[in-house]
Amino acid sequence: MTTILAVYRGESIASARLIAATSNPDIVGDVATRLLCDPEGGSDEEETPDIALMHLERGRRQALRRILEEASRG
């Protein structure tokens, strides 16, 4: 599976323009690692009163771990 990392810039999401994109496994792996280590990115162990948001965060972190595994093999 290919993972593509893109950088957009704009005043809002709707007006953002694509600046750069890469599928380089070293860059993708570095960003995935940084996102997983980001203290503001949340933790699987954190409790949240909203069960839907808790599951969303767990799924996001699982996806990042999978991307990191694939990038390290790339």
N, C-alpha and C positions, 0 to 999 in steps of 0.2 A: 504494500500500500504506500502510495506517495503522500507525504505531508508537505504542504506548501505554507510558507510563512510570508505574510504580506504586511506592508507598512502603508497605511493610509494617513492623509492629513487633510484637515478642513475645519471650518467653523462649527460644523455639526456632522453627525453620522451621515445625514442625507446629502450633504455637500462635499463630503470627503472624496479625495481623488487618490488613486493608487500611485504611490511613489516608487515602491520597489517590491519585488517578490523573489523568493528563493526556495528551492527544495534541497539545498546543500545540507546533508545530514549533520555536519559539524555545527552549523548555525542553528538549525532546528533543535538539535539536542541541547545546545547552550541555552536557548530561550526556554525550552521546556524545563530544564534544571532550575533556571532562575525563577520561573513562575512557581514551581513546586516549593522552592526555598523562601519565597516571598512571605514575610509574616503577615502581610495584609491579604494574602491569598487564601487565608483560612486554613483550617486543619480538619482532618477526618475526625479528630477527637472532640472538636468543639461542639457544644450543644447549642442548638438554635430552636427557638419556639416554633418556627415554621418548618414542618416536616418536608414539605415540597422543596424548599430552598436547601435543606440539609441533603436531600437526595441529589439535587442538582449539583451541589458543590462536590459531593463524593464522586459523582459521575465525571465531572470536569477533571478532577485530580486523577482518577483512574485513566482517563483518556490521555492526560499529559504523561503519566508513567508509561503507558503503552507506546506513545510517540518517542519517548526517551529510549526505551528498549530497542525500538526499530532503528533509531538514529545511531545507536552505539554499534549495531550490526552493519550499518551502511558503509 
